[in-house]
Amino acid sequence: MEPSPPSSSFLKDDTCLVPHAVSRDSARIALAWIKKLPDHAWSAVVQGRSKDRSRIKFSAQRFYNTAPSWDKRVPPELLVLGEEAVEAVRSRAPGAPWDNFEIDTLVLNRYSKGKGVAAHTDPDTWVPLVVGVTLYDNPEGGVVSAMRFTHDRDALTLPTPHRSAYVFHSRAYAEPAKHARKPCSRGLQGYVYSFTFRSYAA
């Protein structure tokens, strides 16, 4: 994996990664839940991104596109994953707006080999804090996906192995800073699943 170029201090300050942030049992339960989904539960990503059927949202709030299969609440099996991740990263990101953060939204993406998400910003209708969890169909395959954070010419890459959690918040969340999921390796077997947990800014 290519090394990151020098990054601005706030990208380092407002992002972090915690390996093994969620338990094997929680990961196994979440993956089993996903495997039971019918294919029509997944919908295409719009607005210039991949048209593959690769996304599910769980939120009472409407943002971007919607699909009939998307639910208004985060399923308990997946909420456990998010709560574990929050506990794991909270102490590593003391400057994040935790007092305003209570998981009510989950965006779940699945990536096959060669797939990722282009650099973008998230809506300001959410608390400027995202907790992400990454799971793999084949965690022993030796392939590691990564998140990429950019601001002007500065950039930071965070490899996201199986069961890891990352957080980005505040200045790393707000425009003009952007984030992306780097395209997955052509050697990937199965899918990489990205869970991003958020809280609506009431």
C-alpha atoms as a printed R data frame, in Angstrom:
    type eleno elety resid chain resno       x       y      z
1   ATOM     1    CA   MET     A     1   0.000   0.000  0.000
2   ATOM     2    CA   GLU     A     2   1.349   3.413 -0.978
3   ATOM     3    CA   PRO     A     3   2.529   5.615  1.900
4   ATOM     4    CA   SER     A     4   0.530   8.694  2.832
5   ATOM     5    CA   PRO     A     5   1.993  12.086  1.934
6   ATOM     6    CA   PRO     A     6   2.493  14.515  4.809
7   ATOM     7    CA   SER     A     7  -0.885  15.396  6.322
8   ATOM     8    CA   SER     A     8  -2.142  18.537  7.968
9   ATOM     9    CA   SER     A     9  -2.215  18.318 11.744
10  ATOM    10    CA   PHE     A    10  -5.975  18.505 11.969
11  ATOM    11    CA   LEU     A    11  -6.428  15.467  9.723
12  ATOM    12    CA   LYS     A    12  -4.275  13.535 12.176
13  ATOM    13    CA   ASP     A    13  -5.999  15.102 15.182
14  ATOM    14    CA   ASP     A    14  -9.548  14.566 13.944
15  ATOM    15    CA   THR     A    15  -9.236  10.981 12.648
16  ATOM    16    CA   CYS     A    16  -8.096   7.742 14.253
17  ATOM    17    CA   LEU     A    17  -8.215   3.983 13.763
18  ATOM    18    CA   VAL     A    18  -8.643   1.258 16.372
19  ATOM    19    CA   PRO     A    19  -7.810  -2.337 15.274
20  ATOM    20    CA   HIS     A    20  -9.966  -5.156 16.684
21  ATOM    21    CA   ALA     A    21 -12.522  -2.616 17.918
22  ATOM    22    CA   VAL     A    22 -15.411  -5.060 17.663
23  ATOM    23    CA   SER     A    23 -15.489  -8.633 18.918
24  ATOM    24    CA   ARG     A    24 -15.330 -11.735 16.739
25  ATOM    25    CA   ASP     A    25 -18.831 -12.678 17.911
26  ATOM    26    CA   SER     A    26 -20.313  -9.298 16.975
27  ATOM    27    CA   ALA     A    27 -18.598  -9.435 13.582
28  ATOM    28    CA   ARG     A    28 -19.840 -12.986 12.981
29  ATOM    29    CA   ILE     A    29 -23.428 -12.070 13.918
30  ATOM    30    CA   ALA     A    30 -23.379  -8.968 11.698
31  ATOM    31    CA   LEU     A    31 -22.010 -10.896  8.715
32  ATOM    32    CA   ALA     A    32 -24.576 -13.668  9.201
33  ATOM    33    CA   TRP     A    33 -27.329 -11.042  9.273
34  ATOM    34    CA   ILE     A    34 -26.054  -9.539  6.021
35  ATOM    35    CA   LYS     A    35 -25.844 -12.947  4.309
36  ATOM    36    CA   LYS     A    36 -29.567 -13.480  4.905
37  ATOM    37    CA   LEU     A    37 -30.522 -10.318  3.028
38  ATOM    38    CA   PRO     A    38 -32.257 -10.713 -0.329
39  ATOM    39    CA   ASP     A    39 -30.435  -9.065 -3.211
40  ATOM    40    CA   HIS     A    40 -33.215  -6.495 -3.652
41  ATOM    41    CA   ALA     A    41 -32.384  -5.082 -0.210
42  ATOM    42    CA   TRP     A    42 -29.289  -3.518 -1.776
43  ATOM    43    CA   SER     A    43 -29.724  -0.451 -3.946
44  ATOM    44    CA   ALA     A    44 -27.499   1.455 -6.319
45  ATOM    45    CA   VAL     A    45 -25.436   4.417 -5.164
46  ATOM    46    CA   VAL     A    46 -26.332   7.551 -7.099
47  ATOM    47    CA   GLN     A    47 -24.943  11.048 -7.665
48  ATOM    48    CA   GLY     A    48 -21.994  10.076 -9.828
49  ATOM    49    CA   ARG     A    49 -20.826   7.148 -7.728
50  ATOM    50    CA   SER     A    50 -20.984   3.424 -8.465
51  ATOM    51    CA   LYS     A    51 -24.252   2.165 -9.934
52  ATOM    52    CA   ASP     A    52 -23.706  -1.300 -8.430
53  ATOM    53    CA   ARG     A    53 -26.351  -2.529 -6.000
54  ATOM    54    CA   SER     A    54 -24.184  -1.909 -2.985
55  ATOM    55    CA   ARG     A    55 -25.893   0.273 -0.379
56  ATOM    56    CA   ILE     A    56 -28.464   0.048  2.413
57  ATOM    57    CA   LYS     A    57 -29.473   2.856  4.763
58  ATOM    58    CA   PHE     A    58 -31.148   2.652  8.136
59  ATOM    59    CA   SER     A    59 -32.412   6.041  9.259
60  ATOM    60    CA   ALA     A    60 -35.609   7.889 10.101
61  ATOM    61    CA   GLN     A    61 -34.164  10.838  8.161
62  ATOM    62    CA   ARG     A    62 -34.359  11.204  4.396
63  ATOM    63    CA   PHE     A    63 -31.088  12.085  2.696
64  ATOM    64    CA   TYR     A    64 -29.915  11.556 -0.859
65  ATOM    65    CA   ASN     A    65 -31.974   8.809 -2.440
66  ATOM    66    CA   THR     A    66 -34.272   6.297 -0.756
67  ATOM    67    CA   ALA     A    67 -35.378   2.742 -1.480
68  ATOM    68    CA   PRO     A    68 -38.416   0.708 -0.347
69  ATOM    69    CA   SER     A    69 -36.172  -1.893  1.296
70  ATOM    70    CA   TRP     A    70 -34.431   0.625  3.577
71  ATOM    71    CA   ASP     A    71 -35.616   0.688  7.187
72  ATOM    72    CA   LYS     A    72 -36.083   3.617  9.582
73  ATOM    73    CA   ARG     A    73 -34.178   2.036 12.441
74  ATOM    74    CA   VAL     A    74 -30.781   0.425 12.832
75  ATOM    75    CA   PRO     A    75 -31.240  -3.367 13.296
76  ATOM    76    CA   PRO     A    76 -30.212  -4.557 16.800
77  ATOM    77    CA   GLU     A    77 -27.604  -6.965 15.385
78  ATOM    78    CA   LEU     A    78 -25.858  -4.052 13.680
79  ATOM    79    CA   LEU     A    79 -26.445  -1.489 16.428
80  ATOM    80    CA   VAL     A    80 -24.372  -3.685 18.770
81  ATOM    81    CA   LEU     A    81 -21.511  -3.398 16.314
82  ATOM    82    CA   GLY     A    82 -21.763   0.387 16.340
83  ATOM    83    CA   GLU     A    83 -21.994   0.646 20.116
84  ATOM    84    CA   GLU     A    84 -18.902  -1.546 20.550
85  ATOM    85    CA   ALA     A    85 -17.015   0.598 18.076
86  ATOM    86    CA   VAL     A    86 -18.046   3.817 19.839
87  ATOM    87    CA   GLU     A    87 -16.725   2.491 23.139
88  ATOM    88    CA   ALA     A    88 -13.463   1.461 21.490
89  ATOM    89    CA   VAL     A    89 -12.780   4.800 19.787
90  ATOM    90    CA   ARG     A    90 -14.253   7.260 22.291
91  ATOM    91    CA   SER     A    91 -11.129   7.530 24.439
92  ATOM    92    CA   ARG     A    92  -8.938   7.811 21.322
93  ATOM    93    CA   ALA     A    93 -10.863  10.828 20.031
94  ATOM    94    CA   PRO     A    94 -11.559  12.964 23.106
95  ATOM    95    CA   GLY     A    95 -12.083  16.096 21.004
96  ATOM    96    CA   ALA     A    96 -15.034  14.632 19.072
97  ATOM    97    CA   PRO     A    97 -18.580  15.879 19.820
98  ATOM    98    CA   TRP     A    98 -19.595  12.771 21.763
99  ATOM    99    CA   ASP     A    99 -22.142  14.602 23.923
100 ATOM   100    CA   ASN     A   100 -24.309  15.124 20.838
101 ATOM   101    CA   PHE     A   101 -23.784  11.655 19.395
102 ATOM   102    CA   GLU     A   102 -26.302   8.830 19.737
103 ATOM   103    CA   ILE     A   103 -26.472   6.338 16.875
104 ATOM   104    CA   ASP     A   104 -29.672   6.713 14.884
105 ATOM   105    CA   THR     A   105 -28.376   6.226 11.341
106 ATOM   106    CA   LEU     A   106 -26.341   3.539  9.603
107 ATOM   107    CA   VAL     A   107 -25.112   3.539  6.022
108 ATOM   108    CA   LEU     A   108 -23.944   0.067  4.985
109 ATOM   109    CA   ASN     A   109 -21.895  -0.361  1.814
110 ATOM   110    CA   ARG     A   110 -20.445  -3.505  0.272
111 ATOM   111    CA   TYR     A   111 -17.422  -3.354 -2.024
112 ATOM   112    CA   SER     A   112 -16.164  -5.988 -4.434
113 ATOM   113    CA   LYS     A   113 -12.678  -6.003 -5.978
114 ATOM   114    CA   GLY     A   114 -11.810  -2.759 -7.702
115 ATOM   115    CA   LYS     A   115 -14.688  -0.868 -6.077
116 ATOM   116    CA   GLY     A   116 -14.588   2.077 -3.692
117 ATOM   117    CA   VAL     A   117 -16.193   5.474 -3.142
118 ATOM   118    CA   ALA     A   118 -14.861   8.713 -4.590
119 ATOM   119    CA   ALA     A   119 -13.879  11.643 -2.401
120 ATOM   120    CA   HIS     A   120 -16.913  13.456 -1.011
121 ATOM   121    CA   THR     A   121 -18.317  15.324  1.980
122 ATOM   122    CA   ASP     A   122 -21.256  14.296  4.155
123 ATOM   123    CA   PRO     A   123 -24.409  16.355  4.820
124 ATOM   124    CA   ASP     A   124 -24.232  18.921  7.595
125 ATOM   125    CA   THR     A   125 -27.599  17.699  8.902
126 ATOM   126    CA   TRP     A   126 -25.684  15.104 10.920
127 ATOM   127    CA   VAL     A   127 -23.475  15.595 13.959
128 ATOM   128    CA   PRO     A   128 -19.954  16.096 12.513
129 ATOM   129    CA   LEU     A   129 -18.800  12.696 13.719
130 ATOM   130    CA   VAL     A   130 -18.748   9.333 11.932
131 ATOM   131    CA   VAL     A   131 -17.802   6.002 13.489
132 ATOM   132    CA   GLY     A   132 -17.010   3.395 10.859
133 ATOM   133    CA   VAL     A   133 -16.537  -0.374 11.150
134 ATOM   134    CA   THR     A   134 -15.026  -2.555  8.422
135 ATOM   135    CA   LEU     A   135 -15.708  -6.285  8.029
136 ATOM   136    CA   TYR     A   136 -14.508  -8.730  5.375
137 ATOM   137    CA   ASP     A   137 -16.029 -11.880  3.900
138 ATOM   138    CA   ASN     A   138 -12.493 -13.297  3.794
139 ATOM   139    CA   PRO     A   139 -10.484 -11.697  6.626
140 ATOM   140    CA   GLU     A   140  -7.629 -14.171  6.139
141 ATOM   141    CA   GLY     A   141  -7.131 -13.191  2.499
142 ATOM   142    CA   GLY     A   142  -4.362 -10.698  3.213
143 ATOM   143    CA   VAL     A   143  -6.133  -7.815  1.450
144 ATOM   144    CA   VAL     A   144  -6.672  -4.594  3.426
145 ATOM   145    CA   SER     A   145  -9.021  -1.848  2.301
146 ATOM   146    CA   ALA     A   146  -8.406   1.774  3.309
147 ATOM   147    CA   MET     A   147 -10.030   5.144  3.949
148 ATOM   148    CA   ARG     A   148  -8.535   8.291  2.458
149 ATOM   149    CA   PHE     A   149  -8.936  11.771  3.959
150 ATOM   150    CA   THR     A   150  -7.940  14.924  2.077
151 ATOM   151    CA   HIS     A   151  -7.820  18.660  2.608
152 ATOM   152    CA   ASP     A   152  -6.364  20.793 -0.177
153 ATOM   153    CA   ARG     A   153  -2.956  19.164 -0.868
154 ATOM   154    CA   ASP     A   154  -2.830  17.292  2.429
155 ATOM   155    CA   ALA     A   155  -3.905  13.661  2.680
156 ATOM   156    CA   LEU     A   156  -4.076  10.839  5.196
157 ATOM   157    CA   THR     A   157  -4.657   7.149  4.469
158 ATOM   158    CA   LEU     A   158  -6.007   4.803  7.161
159 ATOM   159    CA   PRO     A   159  -5.827   1.067  6.359
160 ATOM   160    CA   THR     A   160  -8.999  -0.569  7.703
161 ATOM   161    CA   PRO     A   161  -8.476  -4.264  8.491
162 ATOM   162    CA   HIS     A   162 -11.228  -6.688  9.490
163 ATOM   163    CA   ARG     A   163 -12.982  -5.703 12.759
164 ATOM   164    CA   SER     A   164 -11.299  -2.295 12.881
165 ATOM   165    CA   ALA     A   165 -13.113   0.952 13.632
166 ATOM   166    CA   TYR     A   166 -12.238   4.453 12.529
167 ATOM   167    CA   VAL     A   167 -13.594   7.828 13.531
168 ATOM   168    CA   PHE     A   168 -13.474  11.163 11.780
169 ATOM   169    CA   HIS     A   169 -15.026  14.316 13.125
170 ATOM   170    CA   SER     A   170 -15.016  18.107 13.365
171 ATOM   171    CA   ARG     A   171 -12.559  19.627 10.860
172 ATOM   172    CA   ALA     A   172 -11.967  16.289  9.099
173 ATOM   173    CA   TYR     A   173 -15.745  16.029  8.594
174 ATOM   174    CA   ALA     A   174 -16.486  19.576  7.493
175 ATOM   175    CA   GLU     A   175 -16.088  20.912  3.979
176 ATOM   176    CA   PRO     A   176 -13.625  21.406  2.280
177 ATOM   177    CA   ALA     A   177 -12.142  18.259  3.868
178 ATOM   178    CA   LYS     A   178 -13.211  15.103  2.015
179 ATOM   179    CA   HIS     A   179 -13.103  11.368  2.598
180 ATOM   180    CA   ALA     A   180 -13.146   8.340  0.309
181 ATOM   181    CA   ARG     A   181 -12.982   4.552  0.347
182 ATOM   182    CA   LYS     A   182 -10.017   3.582 -1.810
183 ATOM   183    CA   PRO     A   183 -10.778   1.003 -4.533
184 ATOM   184    CA   CYS     A   184 -10.434  -2.501 -3.146
185 ATOM   185    CA   SER     A   185  -7.580  -4.679 -4.339
186 ATOM   186    CA   ARG     A   186  -8.117  -6.850 -7.387
187 ATOM   187    CA   GLY     A   187  -7.062  -9.730 -5.147
188 ATOM   188    CA   LEU     A   188 -10.095  -9.292 -2.878
189 ATOM   189    CA   GLN     A   189 -12.229 -12.400 -2.412
190 ATOM   190    CA   GLY     A   190 -15.858 -11.741 -1.499
191 ATOM   191    CA   TYR     A   191 -16.881  -8.337 -0.189
192 ATOM   192    CA   VAL     A   192 -15.604  -5.647  2.132
193 ATOM   193    CA   TYR     A   193 -18.445  -4.192  4.214
194 ATOM   194    CA   SER     A   194 -18.306  -0.642  5.503
195 ATOM   195    CA   PHE     A   195 -20.670   0.353  8.329
196 ATOM   196    CA   THR     A   196 -20.831   4.084  9.042
197 ATOM   197    CA   PHE     A   197 -22.749   5.070 12.160
198 ATOM   198    CA   ARG     A   198 -24.062   8.619 12.543
199 ATOM   199    CA   SER     A   199 -26.295  10.811 14.652
200 ATOM   200    CA   TYR     A   200 -28.833  13.284 13.288
201 ATOM   201    CA   ALA     A   201 -28.208  16.865 14.396
202 ATOM   202    CA   ALA     A   202 -31.600  17.729 15.907
